[in-house]
Protein backbone atom coordinates (compact mmCIF):
# COMPACT_ATOMS: atom_id res chain seq x y z
CA UNK A 1 0.00 0.00 0.00
CA UNK A 2 1.38 3.41 -0.91
CA UNK A 3 1.96 6.16 1.60
CA UNK A 4 -0.89 8.19 0.01
CA UNK A 5 -3.33 5.29 0.17
CA UNK A 6 -2.39 4.61 3.80
CA UNK A 7 -2.84 8.28 4.68
CA UNK A 8 -6.18 8.36 2.83
CA UNK A 9 -7.44 5.28 4.64
CA UNK A 10 -6.38 6.70 8.02
CA UNK A 11 -8.08 10.00 7.24
CA UNK A 12 -11.29 8.25 6.19
CA UNK A 13 -11.26 6.20 9.40
CA UNK A 14 -10.68 9.31 11.51
CA UNK A 15 -13.46 11.25 9.78
CA UNK A 16 -15.94 8.40 10.19
CA UNK A 17 -15.12 8.20 13.90
CA UNK A 18 -15.67 11.94 14.32
CA UNK A 19 -18.94 12.07 12.44
CA UNK A 20 -20.53 9.15 14.26
CA UNK A 21 -21.92 6.03 12.68
CA UNK A 22 -25.06 6.70 10.64
CA UNK A 23 -28.17 5.55 12.45
CA UNK A 24 -26.44 5.45 15.85
CA UNK A 25 -27.62 8.90 16.91
CA UNK A 26 -31.17 8.95 18.27
CA UNK A 27 -33.06 12.18 18.99
CA UNK A 28 -35.81 11.77 21.58
CA UNK A 29 -38.45 14.32 22.52
CA UNK A 30 -39.87 14.55 26.02
CA UNK A 31 -42.72 16.44 27.55
CA UNK A 32 -42.21 18.54 30.69
CA UNK A 33 -43.85 16.35 33.35
CA UNK A 34 -41.66 14.34 35.71
CA UNK A 35 -43.18 11.09 34.39
CA UNK A 36 -42.38 12.04 30.80
CA UNK A 37 -38.82 13.07 31.68
CA UNK A 38 -38.28 9.86 33.65
CA UNK A 39 -39.52 7.74 30.73
CA UNK A 40 -37.33 9.59 28.25
CA UNK A 41 -34.23 9.17 30.39
CA UNK A 42 -35.00 5.50 31.00
CA UNK A 43 -35.23 4.99 27.24
CA UNK A 44 -32.00 6.94 26.79
CA UNK A 45 -30.20 4.65 29.26
CA UNK A 46 -31.37 1.51 27.44
CA UNK A 47 -30.48 2.91 24.00
CA UNK A 48 -27.05 4.10 25.18
CA UNK A 49 -26.38 0.66 26.64
CA UNK A 50 -27.03 -0.69 23.13
CA UNK A 51 -24.42 1.71 21.72
CA UNK A 52 -26.54 4.61 20.54
CA UNK A 53 -25.80 8.28 21.15
CA UNK A 54 -29.01 9.80 22.48
CA UNK A 55 -30.13 13.37 22.92
CA UNK A 56 -33.35 14.49 24.60
CA UNK A 57 -35.15 17.67 23.62
CA UNK A 58 -38.29 19.03 25.22
CA UNK A 59 -41.49 19.77 23.37
CA UNK A 60 -45.18 20.00 24.11
CA UNK A 61 -47.57 17.46 22.57
CA UNK A 62 -48.30 19.42 19.38
CA UNK A 63 -44.64 20.28 18.83
CA UNK A 64 -43.69 16.63 19.30
CA UNK A 65 -46.11 15.46 16.61
CA UNK A 66 -44.90 18.14 14.22
CA UNK A 67 -41.16 17.60 14.85
CA UNK A 68 -41.49 13.81 14.50
CA UNK A 69 -43.46 14.22 11.28
CA UNK A 70 -40.84 16.62 9.88
CA UNK A 71 -37.97 14.27 10.77
CA UNK A 72 -36.48 16.72 13.29
CA UNK A 73 -36.63 14.02 15.98
CA UNK A 74 -36.67 10.23 15.93
CA UNK A 75 -39.09 9.27 18.70
CA UNK A 76 -41.03 10.42 21.73
CA UNK A 77 -42.30 8.47 24.71
CA UNK A 78 -44.57 11.41 25.66
CA UNK A 79 -47.39 11.14 23.11
CA UNK A 80 -50.60 10.89 25.10
CA UNK A 81 -53.25 8.95 23.20
CA UNK A 82 -55.95 8.56 22.13
CA UNK A 83 -57.92 11.66 23.12
CA UNK A 84 -55.16 14.22 23.80
CA UNK A 85 -53.60 13.51 20.40
CA UNK A 86 -56.83 13.38 18.40
CA UNK A 87 -56.23 16.80 16.75
CA UNK A 88 -52.84 15.62 15.42
CA UNK A 89 -53.53 12.08 14.25
CA UNK A 90 -55.15 12.87 10.90
CA UNK A 91 -52.58 15.51 9.99
CA UNK A 92 -49.33 13.78 11.02
CA UNK A 93 -49.84 10.04 11.51
CA UNK A 94 -48.93 8.81 8.00
CA UNK A 95 -45.18 9.31 8.67
CA UNK A 96 -45.15 7.85 12.18
CA UNK A 97 -45.24 4.44 13.89
CA UNK A 98 -47.31 4.09 17.06
CA UNK A 99 -45.28 1.62 19.10
CA UNK A 100 -47.99 1.44 21.75
CA UNK A 101 -48.33 2.59 25.34
CA UNK A 102 -45.08 2.62 27.30
CA UNK A 103 -46.50 3.08 30.79
CA UNK A 104 -48.92 0.48 32.03
CA UNK A 105 -49.87 1.92 35.42
CA UNK A 106 -52.26 4.66 36.58
CA UNK A 107 -51.65 8.32 35.63
CA UNK A 108 -48.61 9.69 37.62
CA UNK A 109 -47.74 12.91 35.85
CA UNK A 110 -49.90 15.31 37.91
CA UNK A 111 -51.45 16.94 34.85
CA UNK A 112 -55.02 16.71 33.70
CA UNK A 113 -55.34 14.24 30.86
CA UNK A 114 -58.35 12.36 29.53
CA UNK A 115 -59.02 9.34 31.76
CA UNK A 116 -58.29 6.69 29.10
CA UNK A 117 -55.14 8.29 27.73
CA UNK A 118 -51.72 6.69 28.21
CA UNK A 119 -48.30 7.84 27.03
CA UNK A 120 -47.40 6.11 23.78
CA UNK A 121 -44.07 5.80 22.03
CA UNK A 122 -44.20 7.30 18.54
CA UNK A 123 -41.30 7.05 16.11
CA UNK A 124 -40.77 8.43 12.65
CA UNK A 125 -41.33 5.71 10.04
CA UNK A 126 -37.90 6.23 8.47
CA UNK A 127 -36.30 5.03 11.72
CA UNK A 128 -37.21 1.54 10.53
CA UNK A 129 -34.56 1.88 7.79
CA UNK A 130 -32.17 4.26 9.57
CA UNK A 131 -31.89 2.43 12.91
CA UNK A 132 -33.99 -0.74 13.04
CA UNK A 133 -32.30 -1.88 16.26
CA UNK A 134 -33.28 1.38 17.99
CA UNK A 135 -36.85 1.03 16.74
CA UNK A 136 -37.00 -2.53 18.13
CA UNK A 137 -35.66 -1.35 21.49
CA UNK A 138 -38.17 1.49 21.66
CA UNK A 139 -41.01 -0.86 20.71
CA UNK A 140 -40.13 -3.13 23.61
CA UNK A 141 -39.98 -0.50 26.33
CA UNK A 142 -42.83 -0.72 28.85
CA UNK A 143 -42.74 0.70 32.37
CA UNK A 144 -44.55 -0.46 35.45
CA UNK A 145 -45.46 1.98 38.22
CA UNK A 146 -42.75 0.75 40.65
CA UNK A 147 -40.06 1.32 38.01
CA UNK A 148 -41.14 4.91 37.40
CA UNK A 149 -41.46 5.56 41.11
CA UNK A 150 -37.90 4.25 41.65
CA UNK A 151 -36.52 6.59 38.96
CA UNK A 152 -38.51 9.54 40.30
CA UNK A 153 -37.31 8.88 43.87
CA UNK A 154 -33.68 8.64 42.72
CA UNK A 155 -34.08 11.86 40.71
CA UNK A 156 -35.57 13.67 43.72
CA UNK A 157 -32.52 12.62 45.76
CA UNK A 158 -29.83 13.31 43.17
CA UNK A 159 -31.41 15.99 40.97
CA UNK A 160 -29.84 14.17 37.99
CA UNK A 161 -32.06 12.35 35.46
CA UNK A 162 -29.15 10.45 33.90
CA UNK A 163 -27.99 9.18 37.29
CA UNK A 164 -31.54 8.16 38.22
CA UNK A 165 -32.02 6.26 34.95
CA UNK A 166 -28.58 4.60 35.25
CA UNK A 167 -29.45 3.38 38.78
CA UNK A 168 -32.74 1.98 37.49
CA UNK A 169 -31.00 0.24 34.60
CA UNK A 170 -28.38 -1.29 36.91
CA UNK A 171 -31.17 -2.70 39.11
CA UNK A 172 -33.10 -3.91 36.07
CA UNK A 173 -30.21 -5.86 34.56
CA UNK A 174 -29.59 -9.40 35.73
CA UNK A 175 -26.10 -9.80 37.17
CA UNK A 176 -23.47 -10.93 34.67
CA UNK A 177 -22.53 -14.58 34.85
CA UNK A 178 -19.05 -15.15 36.26
CA UNK A 179 -16.44 -16.14 33.71
KEKE-3310 file (N, C-alpha, C; in steps of 0.2 Angstrom, whole numbers, plus 5000, padded with zeros to 4 digits):
npx = (5004:5003:5010:5002:4989:4988:4988:4976:4967:4968:4964:4951:4945:4947:4939:4926:4925:4924:4912:4902:4893:4882:4864:4866:4864:4851:4837:4827:4811:4804:4791:4786:4783:4787:4785:4786:4799:4806:4803:4808:4822:4825:4823:4833:4844:4843:4845:4858:4865:4865:4873:4870:4870:4862:4851:4840:4827:4815:4798:4781:4765:4759:4770:4779:4772:4773:4787:4792:4785:4791:4804:4813:4816:4818:4810:4797:4792:4782:4769:4753:4739:4722:4714:4720:4729:4721:4718:4730:4732:4726:4732:4746:4750:4753:4767:4772:4776:4766:4771:4764:4757:4768:4769:4761:4754:4743:4739:4752:4758:4753:4746:4732:4724:4714:4704:4706:4718:4735:4753:4761:4773:4780:4787:4797:4793:4804:4814:4814:4822:4833:4838:4835:4837:4836:4823:4817:4821:4815:4801:4800:4800:4792:4785:4782:4773:4780:4794:4794:4792:4803:4814:4809:4811:4824:4829:4823:4831:4845:4844:4847:4844:4850:4858:4848:4841:4852:4854:4842:4843:4854:4848:4839:4845:4850:4862:4879:4885:4897:4914)
npy = (4994:5011:5026:5037:5031:5024:5035:5041:5031:5031:5044:5043:5034:5041:5052:5046:5041:5053:5059:5050:5035:5032:5032:5029:5039:5045:5055:5060:5066:5074:5077:5089:5085:5076:5062:5060:5065:5056:5044:5046:5047:5035:5027:5033:5028:5014:5014:5019:5010:5000:5005:5017:5035:5047:5060:5071:5082:5094:5096:5102:5093:5095:5101:5090:5080:5087:5089:5076:5071:5080:5075:5080:5074:5058:5050:5049:5047:5052:5054:5057:5047:5041:5052:5065:5067:5067:5079:5079:5067:5064:5073:5071:5057:5048:5047:5041:5029:5021:5014:5009:5010:5015:5015:5007:5008:5018:5035:5046:5058:5071:5080:5086:5075:5066:5053:5039:5040:5036:5037:5035:5028:5035:5035:5041:5035:5032:5028:5015:5010:5018:5015:5001:4993:5002:5006:4993:4992:5003:4999:4989:4994:4996:5002:4999:5004:5004:5004:5017:5025:5022:5028:5041:5044:5042:5053:5064:5063:5064:5074:5073:5067:5058:5050:5044:5036:5028:5021:5014:5006:4998:4991:4984:4976:4959:4951:4949:4934:4924:4923)
npz = (5000:4996:5002:5001:4999:5012:5020:5016:5019:5033:5036:5032:5041:5053:5050:5049:5062:5069:5064:5068:5068:5055:5059:5072:5081:5091:5092:5104:5110:5124:5135:5148:5160:5176:5175:5161:5158:5166:5159:5146:5150:5155:5143:5136:5143:5141:5127:5125:5132:5122:5113:5106:5103:5112:5112:5121:5118:5123:5121:5118:5117:5104:5097:5097:5089:5077:5075:5075:5063:5054:5054:5062:5074:5081:5090:5102:5119:5125:5120:5122:5121:5117:5116:5119:5109:5097:5089:5081:5075:5062:5053:5055:5056:5046:5043:5054:5067:5078:5093:5103:5120:5133:5147:5159:5171:5183:5180:5183:5181:5186:5179:5170:5161:5148:5154:5149:5142:5139:5139:5124:5114:5100:5084:5070:5054:5045:5054:5054:5043:5045:5058:5063:5075:5085:5084:5087:5100:5106:5104:5112:5125:5140:5155:5172:5186:5199:5194:5188:5199:5206:5198:5199:5213:5214:5206:5213:5225:5219:5209:5196:5181:5172:5181:5189:5180:5176:5188:5189:5178:5181:5192:5185:5176:5175:5185:5178:5172:5180:5174)
capx = (5000:5007:5010:4996:4983:4988:4986:4969:4963:4968:4960:4944:4944:4947:4933:4920:4924:4922:4905:4897:4890:4875:4859:4868:4862:4844:4835:4821:4808:4801:4786:4789:4781:4792:4784:4788:4806:4809:4802:4813:4829:4825:4824:4840:4849:4843:4848:4865:4868:4865:4878:4867:4871:4855:4849:4833:4824:4809:4793:4774:4762:4759:4777:4782:4769:4776:4794:4793:4783:4796:4810:4818:4817:4817:4805:4795:4788:4777:4763:4747:4734:4720:4710:4724:4732:4716:4719:4736:4732:4724:4737:4753:4751:4755:4774:4774:4774:4763:4774:4760:4758:4775:4767:4755:4751:4739:4742:4757:4761:4750:4743:4725:4723:4708:4705:4709:4724:4741:4759:4763:4780:4779:4793:4796:4793:4810:4819:4814:4827:4839:4841:4830:4839:4834:4816:4815:4822:4809:4795:4799:4800:4786:4786:4777:4773:4786:4800:4794:4793:4810:4817:4807:4813:4832:4830:4822:4837:4851:4843:4851:4840:4854:4860:4842:4840:4857:4853:4836:4845:4858:4844:4835:4849:4852:4870:4883:4887:4905:4918)
capy = (5000:5017:5031:5041:5026:5023:5041:5042:5026:5033:5050:5041:5031:5047:5056:5042:5041:5060:5060:5046:5030:5033:5028:5027:5045:5045:5061:5059:5072:5073:5082:5093:5082:5072:5055:5060:5065:5049:5039:5048:5046:5027:5025:5035:5023:5008:5015:5020:5003:4997:5009:5023:5041:5049:5067:5072:5088:5095:5099:5100:5087:5097:5101:5083:5077:5091:5088:5069:5071:5083:5071:5084:5070:5051:5046:5052:5042:5057:5056:5054:5045:5043:5058:5071:5068:5067:5084:5078:5060:5064:5078:5069:5050:5044:5047:5039:5022:5020:5008:5007:5013:5013:5015:5002:5010:5023:5042:5048:5065:5077:5085:5084:5071:5062:5047:5033:5041:5033:5039:5031:5029:5037:5035:5042:5029:5031:5025:5008:5009:5021:5012:4996:4991:5007:5005:4987:4993:5007:4996:4984:4998:4996:5004:4998:5010:5004:5007:5025:5028:5021:5033:5048:5044:5043:5059:5068:5063:5067:5080:5071:5062:5052:5046:5041:5031:5023:5017:5010:5001:4994:4987:4980:4971:4953:4951:4945:4927:4924:4919)
capz = (5000:4995:5008:5000:5001:5019:5023:5014:5023:5040:5036:5031:5047:5058:5049:5051:5070:5072:5062:5071:5063:5053:5062:5079:5085:5091:5095:5108:5113:5130:5138:5153:5167:5179:5172:5154:5158:5168:5154:5141:5152:5155:5136:5134:5146:5137:5120:5126:5133:5116:5109:5103:5106:5112:5115:5123:5118:5126:5117:5121:5113:5097:5094:5097:5083:5071:5074:5072:5056:5049:5054:5066:5080:5080:5093:5109:5124:5128:5116:5125:5116:5111:5116:5119:5102:5092:5084:5077:5071:5054:5050:5055:5058:5040:5043:5061:5069:5085:5095:5109:5127:5137:5154:5160:5177:5183:5178:5188:5179:5190:5174:5168:5154:5148:5159:5146:5139:5141:5135:5119:5110:5093:5081:5063:5050:5042:5059:5053:5039:5048:5065:5065:5081:5090:5084:5091:5107:5108:5104:5118:5132:5144:5162:5177:5191:5203:5190:5187:5206:5208:5195:5201:5219:5214:5204:5219:5229:5216:5205:5190:5177:5170:5186:5191:5175:5176:5194:5187:5173:5185:5196:5180:5173:5179:5186:5173:5174:5181:5169)
cpx = (5004:5006:5003:4989:4983:4985:4978:4965:4962:4964:4952:4941:4943:4940:4926:4919:4922:4914:4900:4895:4883:4870:4861:4866:4854:4842:4828:4818:4804:4796:4790:4787:4786:4791:4787:4796:4809:4808:4808:4820:4830:4826:4831:4845:4849:4846:4855:4868:4869:4870:4876:4869:4864:4855:4842:4832:4817:4804:4786:4771:4762:4765:4780:4779:4773:4783:4796:4791:4788:4803:4815:4819:4815:4811:4803:4791:4783:4771:4757:4741:4728:4717:4715:4727:4727:4717:4725:4736:4731:4730:4744:4755:4754:4763:4777:4772:4772:4766:4770:4762:4765:4774:4761:4752:4746:4742:4746:4759:4759:4747:4736:4725:4717:4709:4708:4715:4730:4747:4761:4770:4778:4786:4792:4797:4800:4816:4819:4820:4834:4842:4836:4831:4836:4826:4813:4816:4816:4802:4794:4799:4793:4788:4780:4778:4779:4793:4800:4795:4800:4815:4816:4810:4821:4833:4828:4828:4843:4850:4846:4847:4844:4856:4854:4841:4845:4856:4847:4839:4850:4854:4840:4838:4850:4860:4873:4885:4895:4908:4922)
cpy = (5006:5021:5035:5037:5025:5029:5043:5037:5029:5040:5048:5038:5036:5051:5052:5042:5048:5061:5056:5041:5032:5029:5026:5033:5045:5051:5060:5066:5070:5079:5085:5089:5077:5065:5055:5061:5059:5044:5040:5046:5038:5025:5027:5030:5017:5008:5016:5014:4999:5000:5015:5029:5044:5056:5067:5080:5089:5098:5097:5095:5089:5098:5095:5080:5081:5089:5081:5068:5074:5080:5075:5080:5063:5048:5051:5047:5046:5059:5053:5053:5041:5050:5065:5072:5068:5073:5083:5072:5061:5068:5074:5061:5046:5043:5044:5032:5023:5014:5006:5011:5010:5013:5012:5004:5015:5030:5044:5056:5071:5082:5082:5081:5067:5055:5041:5034:5038:5036:5034:5032:5030:5037:5037:5036:5027:5028:5018:5006:5012:5018:5007:4994:4995:5007:4999:4988:4998:5004:4991:4988:4998:4997:5001:5003:5010:5006:5014:5028:5027:5027:5040:5049:5046:5050:5065:5069:5066:5073:5079:5065:5056:5047:5042:5035:5026:5018:5012:5004:4996:4989:4982:4975:4965:4953:4947:4939:4927:4920:4914)
cpz = (5000:5001:5007:5002:5008:5023:5022:5018:5030:5041:5036:5037:5052:5057:5051:5058:5072:5070:5065:5066:5062:5057:5070:5084:5085:5095:5098:5110:5119:5132:5144:5160:5169:5176:5165:5154:5161:5163:5148:5143:5153:5148:5134:5137:5143:5130:5120:5128:5127:5111:5105:5106:5106:5115:5116:5123:5121:5121:5120:5116:5105:5093:5093:5090:5077:5070:5072:5065:5052:5049:5058:5073:5078:5083:5100:5113:5127:5124:5119:5120:5120:5111:5115:5112:5096:5087:5079:5073:5064:5051:5049:5055:5052:5040:5050:5062:5077:5088:5102:5115:5130:5144:5155:5167:5177:5181:5184:5187:5182:5185:5173:5161:5154:5151:5155:5142:5142:5137:5130:5116:5103:5090:5073:5059:5047:5047:5057:5048:5042:5054:5067:5072:5086:5090:5088:5098:5110:5109:5110:5125:5135:5152:5166:5182:5196:5200:5190:5194:5208:5205:5198:5208:5219:5211:5209:5223:5226:5212:5198:5187:5175:5175:5189:5186:5175:5182:5193:5183:5176:5189:5191:5177:5177:5179:5181:5176:5175:5176:5171)
residu = (UNK:UNK:UNK:UNK:UNK:UNK:UNK:UNK:UNK:UNK:UNK:UNK:UNK:UNK:UNK:UNK:UNK:UNK:UNK:UNK:UNK:UNK:UNK:UNK:UNK:UNK:UNK:UNK:UNK:UNK:UNK:UNK:UNK:UNK:UNK:UNK:UNK:UNK:UNK:UNK:UNK:UNK:UNK:UNK:UNK:UNK:UNK:UNK:UNK:UNK:UNK:UNK:UNK:UNK:UNK:UNK:UNK:UNK:UNK:UNK:UNK:UNK:UNK:UNK:UNK:UNK:UNK:UNK:UNK:UNK:UNK:UNK:UNK:UNK:UNK:UNK:UNK:UNK:UNK:UNK:UNK:UNK:UNK:UNK:UNK:UNK:UNK:UNK:UNK:UNK:UNK:UNK:UNK:UNK:UNK:UNK:UNK:UNK:UNK:UNK:UNK:UNK:UNK:UNK:UNK:UNK:UNK:UNK:UNK:UNK:UNK:UNK:UNK:UNK:UNK:UNK:UNK:UNK:UNK:UNK:UNK:UNK:UNK:UNK:UNK:UNK:UNK:UNK:UNK:UNK:UNK:UNK:UNK:UNK:UNK:UNK:UNK:UNK:UNK:UNK:UNK:UNK:UNK:UNK:UNK:UNK:UNK:UNK:UNK:UNK:UNK:UNK:UNK:UNK:UNK:UNK:UNK:UNK:UNK:UNK:UNK:UNK:UNK:UNK:UNK:UNK:UNK:UNK:UNK:UNK:UNK:UNK:UNK:UNK:UNK:UNK:UNK:UNK:UNK)
# end
